Amino acid sequence: MGASVIISILITFLVVILVLYLVQRLPIDARMQQIIQIVVIIIGIVSLLKYLAVF
């Protein structure tokens, strides 16, 4: 069970990094990029807390 949690956390972390990278590549306004990045980071933190059984 411990290994599956670590793998899930690692996959979530990698997906968040990938999405943040792709947002940087989008040809949109800098303010909108910042808002999207904040939303992605919040979703990533909530997902990680879910895997750590906080929620």
PyMOL Python script that loads the backbone (N, CA, C, O; Angstrom):
from pymol import cmd

cmd.read_pdbstr("""\
ATOM      1  N   MET A   1       0.821  -1.191   0.000  1.00  0.00           N
ATOM      2  CA  MET A   1       0.000   0.000   0.000  1.00  0.00           C
ATOM      3  C   MET A   1       0.868   1.259   0.000  1.00  0.00           C
ATOM      4  O   MET A   1       0.513   2.246  -0.644  1.00  0.00           O
ATOM      5  N   GLY A   2       1.983   1.242   0.700  1.00  0.00           N
ATOM      6  CA  GLY A   2       2.842   2.409   0.769  1.00  0.00           C
ATOM      7  C   GLY A   2       3.454   2.760  -0.565  1.00  0.00           C
ATOM      8  O   GLY A   2       3.605   3.936  -0.896  1.00  0.00           O
ATOM      9  N   ALA A   3       3.812   1.738  -1.340  1.00  0.00           N
ATOM     10  CA  ALA A   3       4.424   1.993  -2.649  1.00  0.00           C
ATOM     11  C   ALA A   3       3.418   2.604  -3.610  1.00  0.00           C
ATOM     12  O   ALA A   3       3.782   3.464  -4.412  1.00  0.00           O
ATOM     13  N   SER A   4       2.162   2.181  -3.548  1.00  0.00           N
ATOM     14  CA  SER A   4       1.159   2.739  -4.459  1.00  0.00           C
ATOM     15  C   SER A   4       0.873   4.203  -4.135  1.00  0.00           C
ATOM     16  O   SER A   4       0.593   4.993  -5.036  1.00  0.00           O
ATOM     17  N   VAL A   5       0.942   4.565  -2.863  1.00  0.00           N
ATOM     18  CA  VAL A   5       0.742   5.960  -2.485  1.00  0.00           C
ATOM     19  C   VAL A   5       1.894   6.808  -2.997  1.00  0.00           C
ATOM     20  O   VAL A   5       1.676   7.905  -3.510  1.00  0.00           O
ATOM     21  N   ILE A   6       3.102   6.317  -2.866  1.00  0.00           N
ATOM     22  CA  ILE A   6       4.276   7.050  -3.350  1.00  0.00           C
ATOM     23  C   ILE A   6       4.216   7.208  -4.864  1.00  0.00           C
ATOM     24  O   ILE A   6       4.534   8.279  -5.382  1.00  0.00           O
ATOM     25  N   ILE A   7       3.820   6.176  -5.572  1.00  0.00           N
ATOM     26  CA  ILE A   7       3.699   6.257  -7.031  1.00  0.00           C
ATOM     27  C   ILE A   7       2.607   7.250  -7.416  1.00  0.00           C
ATOM     28  O   ILE A   7       2.787   8.027  -8.353  1.00  0.00           O
ATOM     29  N   SER A   8       1.484   7.237  -6.714  1.00  0.00           N
ATOM     30  CA  SER A   8       0.404   8.186  -6.998  1.00  0.00           C
ATOM     31  C   SER A   8       0.847   9.623  -6.761  1.00  0.00           C
ATOM     32  O   SER A   8       0.526  10.512  -7.550  1.00  0.00           O
ATOM     33  N   ILE A   9       1.577   9.853  -5.687  1.00  0.00           N
ATOM     34  CA  ILE A   9       2.084  11.191  -5.392  1.00  0.00           C
ATOM     35  C   ILE A   9       3.061  11.634  -6.467  1.00  0.00           C
ATOM     36  O   ILE A   9       3.015  12.780  -6.916  1.00  0.00           O
ATOM     37  N   LEU A  10       3.933  10.747  -6.880  1.00  0.00           N
ATOM     38  CA  LEU A  10       4.911  11.060  -7.921  1.00  0.00           C
ATOM     39  C   LEU A  10       4.231  11.376  -9.249  1.00  0.00           C
ATOM     40  O   LEU A  10       4.613  12.328  -9.930  1.00  0.00           O
ATOM     41  N   ILE A  11       3.238  10.593  -9.617  1.00  0.00           N
ATOM     42  CA  ILE A  11       2.510  10.835 -10.867  1.00  0.00           C
ATOM     43  C   ILE A  11       1.774  12.177 -10.799  1.00  0.00           C
ATOM     44  O   ILE A  11       1.784  12.937 -11.768  1.00  0.00           O
ATOM     45  N   THR A  12       1.147  12.468  -9.677  1.00  0.00           N
ATOM     46  CA  THR A  12       0.457  13.754  -9.520  1.00  0.00           C
ATOM     47  C   THR A  12       1.439  14.909  -9.646  1.00  0.00           C
ATOM     48  O   THR A  12       1.151  15.900 -10.318  1.00  0.00           O
ATOM     49  N   PHE A  13       2.581  14.790  -9.011  1.00  0.00           N
ATOM     50  CA  PHE A  13       3.610  15.824  -9.074  1.00  0.00           C
ATOM     51  C   PHE A  13       4.085  16.033 -10.511  1.00  0.00           C
ATOM     52  O   PHE A  13       4.235  17.171 -10.955  1.00  0.00           O
ATOM     53  N   LEU A  14       4.320  14.952 -11.230  1.00  0.00           N
ATOM     54  CA  LEU A  14       4.764  15.059 -12.622  1.00  0.00           C
ATOM     55  C   LEU A  14       3.695  15.663 -13.523  1.00  0.00           C
ATOM     56  O   LEU A  14       4.011  16.444 -14.421  1.00  0.00           O
ATOM     57  N   VAL A  15       2.445  15.313 -13.294  1.00  0.00           N
ATOM     58  CA  VAL A  15       1.349  15.877 -14.098  1.00  0.00           C
ATOM     59  C   VAL A  15       1.224  17.377 -13.846  1.00  0.00           C
ATOM     60  O   VAL A  15       1.007  18.146 -14.783  1.00  0.00           O
ATOM     61  N   VAL A  16       1.361  17.797 -12.591  1.00  0.00           N
ATOM     62  CA  VAL A  16       1.283  19.221 -12.283  1.00  0.00           C
ATOM     63  C   VAL A  16       2.419  19.976 -12.973  1.00  0.00           C
ATOM     64  O   VAL A  16       2.194  21.048 -13.536  1.00  0.00           O
ATOM     65  N   ILE A  17       3.622  19.434 -12.934  1.00  0.00           N
ATOM     66  CA  ILE A  17       4.758  20.072 -13.603  1.00  0.00           C
ATOM     67  C   ILE A  17       4.525  20.144 -15.109  1.00  0.00           C
ATOM     68  O   ILE A  17       4.806  21.171 -15.727  1.00  0.00           O
ATOM     69  N   LEU A  18       4.020  19.077 -15.700  1.00  0.00           N
ATOM     70  CA  LEU A  18       3.753  19.061 -17.138  1.00  0.00           C
ATOM     71  C   LEU A  18       2.696  20.094 -17.517  1.00  0.00           C
ATOM     72  O   LEU A  18       2.855  20.801 -18.512  1.00  0.00           O
ATOM     73  N   VAL A  19       1.634  20.187 -16.749  1.00  0.00           N
ATOM     74  CA  VAL A  19       0.576  21.157 -17.049  1.00  0.00           C
ATOM     75  C   VAL A  19       1.098  22.583 -16.893  1.00  0.00           C
ATOM     76  O   VAL A  19       0.774  23.451 -17.704  1.00  0.00           O
ATOM     77  N   LEU A  20       1.899  22.832 -15.863  1.00  0.00           N
ATOM     78  CA  LEU A  20       2.473  24.164 -15.689  1.00  0.00           C
ATOM     79  C   LEU A  20       3.380  24.529 -16.861  1.00  0.00           C
ATOM     80  O   LEU A  20       3.380  25.672 -17.316  1.00  0.00           O
ATOM     81  N   TYR A  21       4.150  23.562 -17.348  1.00  0.00           N
ATOM     82  CA  TYR A  21       5.007  23.801 -18.513  1.00  0.00           C
ATOM     83  C   TYR A  21       4.165  24.120 -19.752  1.00  0.00           C
ATOM     84  O   TYR A  21       4.480  25.040 -20.507  1.00  0.00           O
ATOM     85  N   LEU A  22       3.103  23.356 -19.949  1.00  0.00           N
ATOM     86  CA  LEU A  22       2.256  23.585 -21.116  1.00  0.00           C
ATOM     87  C   LEU A  22       1.528  24.925 -21.032  1.00  0.00           C
ATOM     88  O   LEU A  22       1.303  25.568 -22.057  1.00  0.00           O
ATOM     89  N   VAL A  23       1.162  25.350 -19.834  1.00  0.00           N
ATOM     90  CA  VAL A  23       0.519  26.656 -19.674  1.00  0.00           C
ATOM     91  C   VAL A  23       1.495  27.759 -20.065  1.00  0.00           C
ATOM     92  O   VAL A  23       1.100  28.752 -20.677  1.00  0.00           O
ATOM     93  N   GLN A  24       2.761  27.590 -19.716  1.00  0.00           N
ATOM     94  CA  GLN A  24       3.772  28.584 -20.087  1.00  0.00           C
ATOM     95  C   GLN A  24       3.894  28.720 -21.598  1.00  0.00           C
ATOM     96  O   GLN A  24       4.217  29.796 -22.100  1.00  0.00           O
ATOM     97  N   ARG A  25       3.638  27.641 -22.324  1.00  0.00           N
ATOM     98  CA  ARG A  25       3.786  27.638 -23.776  1.00  0.00           C
ATOM     99  C   ARG A  25       2.575  28.222 -24.501  1.00  0.00           C
ATOM    100  O   ARG A  25       2.644  28.480 -25.703  1.00  0.00           O
ATOM    101  N   LEU A  26       1.469  28.433 -23.790  1.00  0.00           N
ATOM    102  CA  LEU A  26       0.264  28.954 -24.426  1.00  0.00           C
ATOM    103  C   LEU A  26       0.427  30.424 -24.787  1.00  0.00           C
ATOM    104  O   LEU A  26       0.982  31.200 -24.009  1.00  0.00           O
ATOM    105  N   PRO A  27      -0.053  30.806 -25.961  1.00  0.00           N
ATOM    106  CA  PRO A  27       0.045  32.217 -26.358  1.00  0.00           C
ATOM    107  C   PRO A  27      -1.124  33.047 -25.814  1.00  0.00           C
ATOM    108  O   PRO A  27      -1.960  33.539 -26.573  1.00  0.00           O
ATOM    109  N   ILE A  28      -1.165  33.192 -24.486  1.00  0.00           N
ATOM    110  CA  ILE A  28      -2.228  33.978 -23.866  1.00  0.00           C
ATOM    111  C   ILE A  28      -1.602  35.062 -22.993  1.00  0.00           C
ATOM    112  O   ILE A  28      -0.387  35.101 -22.795  1.00  0.00           O
ATOM    113  N   ASP A  29      -2.445  35.923 -22.486  1.00  0.00           N
ATOM    114  CA  ASP A  29      -2.011  37.037 -21.654  1.00  0.00           C
ATOM    115  C   ASP A  29      -1.288  36.532 -20.399  1.00  0.00           C
ATOM    116  O   ASP A  29      -1.628  35.480 -19.857  1.00  0.00           O
ATOM    117  N   ALA A  30      -0.303  37.283 -19.953  1.00  0.00           N
ATOM    118  CA  ALA A  30       0.490  36.880 -18.789  1.00  0.00           C
ATOM    119  C   ALA A  30      -0.377  36.774 -17.531  1.00  0.00           C
ATOM    120  O   ALA A  30      -0.157  35.894 -16.698  1.00  0.00           O
ATOM    121  N   ARG A  31      -1.342  37.651 -17.396  1.00  0.00           N
ATOM    122  CA  ARG A  31      -2.233  37.616 -16.220  1.00  0.00           C
ATOM    123  C   ARG A  31      -3.063  36.331 -16.214  1.00  0.00           C
ATOM    124  O   ARG A  31      -3.255  35.711 -15.168  1.00  0.00           O
ATOM    125  N   MET A  32      -3.548  35.944 -17.385  1.00  0.00           N
ATOM    126  CA  MET A  32      -4.333  34.709 -17.486  1.00  0.00           C
ATOM    127  C   MET A  32      -3.460  33.491 -17.210  1.00  0.00           C
ATOM    128  O   MET A  32      -3.920  32.534 -16.587  1.00  0.00           O
ATOM    129  N   GLN A  33      -2.215  33.511 -17.663  1.00  0.00           N
ATOM    130  CA  GLN A  33      -1.294  32.412 -17.377  1.00  0.00           C
ATOM    131  C   GLN A  33      -1.082  32.271 -15.877  1.00  0.00           C
ATOM    132  O   GLN A  33      -1.055  31.159 -15.350  1.00  0.00           O
ATOM    133  N   GLN A  34      -0.932  33.392 -15.194  1.00  0.00           N
ATOM    134  CA  GLN A  34      -0.725  33.363 -13.755  1.00  0.00           C
ATOM    135  C   GLN A  34      -1.937  32.786 -13.031  1.00  0.00           C
ATOM    136  O   GLN A  34      -1.783  32.012 -12.086  1.00  0.00           O
ATOM    137  N   ILE A  35      -3.124  33.150 -13.459  1.00  0.00           N
ATOM    138  CA  ILE A  35      -4.342  32.627 -12.846  1.00  0.00           C
ATOM    139  C   ILE A  35      -4.438  31.121 -13.064  1.00  0.00           C
ATOM    140  O   ILE A  35      -4.766  30.379 -12.139  1.00  0.00           O
ATOM    141  N   ILE A  36      -4.152  30.669 -14.282  1.00  0.00           N
ATOM    142  CA  ILE A  36      -4.200  29.235 -14.580  1.00  0.00           C
ATOM    143  C   ILE A  36      -3.170  28.483 -13.756  1.00  0.00           C
ATOM    144  O   ILE A  36      -3.458  27.399 -13.250  1.00  0.00           O
ATOM    145  N   GLN A  37      -1.973  29.042 -13.613  1.00  0.00           N
ATOM    146  CA  GLN A  37      -0.935  28.393 -12.816  1.00  0.00           C
ATOM    147  C   GLN A  37      -1.361  28.249 -11.362  1.00  0.00           C
ATOM    148  O   GLN A  37      -1.128  27.209 -10.747  1.00  0.00           O
ATOM    149  N   ILE A  38      -1.979  29.278 -10.812  1.00  0.00           N
ATOM    150  CA  ILE A  38      -2.442  29.216  -9.421  1.00  0.00           C
ATOM    151  C   ILE A  38      -3.504  28.137  -9.259  1.00  0.00           C
ATOM    152  O   ILE A  38      -3.491  27.388  -8.282  1.00  0.00           O
ATOM    153  N   VAL A  39      -4.428  28.059 -10.220  1.00  0.00           N
ATOM    154  CA  VAL A  39      -5.484  27.039 -10.167  1.00  0.00           C
ATOM    155  C   VAL A  39      -4.875  25.634 -10.243  1.00  0.00           C
ATOM    156  O   VAL A  39      -5.274  24.746  -9.489  1.00  0.00           O
ATOM    157  N   VAL A  40      -3.921  25.431 -11.142  1.00  0.00           N
ATOM    158  CA  VAL A  40      -3.281  24.123 -11.290  1.00  0.00           C
ATOM    159  C   VAL A  40      -2.536  23.745 -10.017  1.00  0.00           C
ATOM    160  O   VAL A  40      -2.595  22.592  -9.589  1.00  0.00           O
ATOM    161  N   ILE A  41      -1.843  24.685  -9.410  1.00  0.00           N
ATOM    162  CA  ILE A  41      -1.114  24.396  -8.176  1.00  0.00           C
ATOM    163  C   ILE A  41      -2.078  24.046  -7.045  1.00  0.00           C
ATOM    164  O   ILE A  41      -1.813  23.124  -6.273  1.00  0.00           O
ATOM    165  N   ILE A  42      -3.184  24.765  -6.939  1.00  0.00           N
ATOM    166  CA  ILE A  42      -4.171  24.460  -5.890  1.00  0.00           C
ATOM    167  C   ILE A  42      -4.758  23.068  -6.098  1.00  0.00           C
ATOM    168  O   ILE A  42      -4.904  22.307  -5.141  1.00  0.00           O
ATOM    169  N   ILE A  43      -5.095  22.728  -7.348  1.00  0.00           N
ATOM    170  CA  ILE A  43      -5.629  21.387  -7.633  1.00  0.00           C
ATOM    171  C   ILE A  43      -4.590  20.321  -7.308  1.00  0.00           C
ATOM    172  O   ILE A  43      -4.930  19.267  -6.771  1.00  0.00           O
ATOM    173  N   GLY A  44      -3.329  20.587  -7.628  1.00  0.00           N
ATOM    174  CA  GLY A  44      -2.259  19.638  -7.313  1.00  0.00           C
ATOM    175  C   GLY A  44      -2.099  19.436  -5.819  1.00  0.00           C
ATOM    176  O   GLY A  44      -1.926  18.306  -5.361  1.00  0.00           O
ATOM    177  N   ILE A  45      -2.156  20.517  -5.054  1.00  0.00           N
ATOM    178  CA  ILE A  45      -2.023  20.407  -3.596  1.00  0.00           C
ATOM    179  C   ILE A  45      -3.187  19.630  -3.005  1.00  0.00           C
ATOM    180  O   ILE A  45      -2.992  18.793  -2.124  1.00  0.00           O
ATOM    181  N   VAL A  46      -4.390  19.897  -3.482  1.00  0.00           N
ATOM    182  CA  VAL A  46      -5.557  19.157  -2.986  1.00  0.00           C
ATOM    183  C   VAL A  46      -5.432  17.672  -3.320  1.00  0.00           C
ATOM    184  O   VAL A  46      -5.769  16.821  -2.498  1.00  0.00           O
ATOM    185  N   SER A  47      -4.949  17.357  -4.525  1.00  0.00           N
ATOM    186  CA  SER A  47      -4.765  15.955  -4.905  1.00  0.00           C
ATOM    187  C   SER A  47      -3.731  15.279  -4.020  1.00  0.00           C
ATOM    188  O   SER A  47      -3.934  14.146  -3.581  1.00  0.00           O
ATOM    189  N   LEU A  48      -2.623  15.964  -3.754  1.00  0.00           N
ATOM    190  CA  LEU A  48      -1.602  15.382  -2.886  1.00  0.00           C
ATOM    191  C   LEU A  48      -2.119  15.174  -1.465  1.00  0.00           C
ATOM    192  O   LEU A  48      -1.808  14.166  -0.831  1.00  0.00           O
ATOM    193  N   LEU A  49      -2.903  16.118  -0.969  1.00  0.00           N
ATOM    194  CA  LEU A  49      -3.474  15.948   0.360  1.00  0.00           C
ATOM    195  C   LEU A  49      -4.458  14.787   0.406  1.00  0.00           C
ATOM    196  O   LEU A  49      -4.591  14.112   1.427  1.00  0.00           O
ATOM    197  N   LYS A  50      -5.150  14.561  -0.720  1.00  0.00           N
ATOM    198  CA  LYS A  50      -6.071  13.426  -0.786  1.00  0.00           C
ATOM    199  C   LYS A  50      -5.312  12.116  -0.689  1.00  0.00           C
ATOM    200  O   LYS A  50      -5.749  11.192  -0.003  1.00  0.00           O
ATOM    201  N   TYR A  51      -4.163  12.031  -1.379  1.00  0.00           N
ATOM    202  CA  TYR A  51      -3.362  10.804  -1.326  1.00  0.00           C
ATOM    203  C   TYR A  51      -2.743  10.592   0.054  1.00  0.00           C
ATOM    204  O   TYR A  51      -2.492   9.456   0.456  1.00  0.00           O
ATOM    205  N   LEU A  52      -2.502  11.665   0.766  1.00  0.00           N
ATOM    206  CA  LEU A  52      -1.943  11.544   2.104  1.00  0.00           C
ATOM    207  C   LEU A  52      -3.021  11.356   3.166  1.00  0.00           C
ATOM    208  O   LEU A  52      -2.730  11.372   4.362  1.00  0.00           O
ATOM    209  N   ALA A  53      -4.267  11.178   2.728  1.00  0.00           N
ATOM    210  CA  ALA A  53      -5.415  10.885   3.599  1.00  0.00           C
ATOM    211  C   ALA A  53      -5.730  12.032   4.552  1.00  0.00           C
ATOM    212  O   ALA A  53      -6.174  11.802   5.677  1.00  0.00           O
ATOM    213  N   VAL A  54      -5.501  13.267   4.107  1.00  0.00           N
ATOM    214  CA  VAL A  54      -5.887  14.411   4.925  1.00  0.00           C
ATOM    215  C   VAL A  54      -7.376  14.680   4.725  1.00  0.00           C
ATOM    216  O   VAL A  54      -8.077  15.071   5.658  1.00  0.00           O
ATOM    217  N   PHE A  55      -7.846  14.468   3.507  1.00  0.00           N
ATOM    218  CA  PHE A  55      -9.272  14.664   3.202  1.00  0.00           C
ATOM    219  C   PHE A  55      -9.966  13.326   3.145  1.00  0.00           C
ATOM    220  O   PHE A  55     -11.171  13.265   2.902  1.00  0.00           O
TER     221      PHE A  55
END
""", "prot")
cmd.dss("prot")
cmd.show_as("cartoon", "prot")
cmd.util.cbc("prot")
cmd.orient("prot")
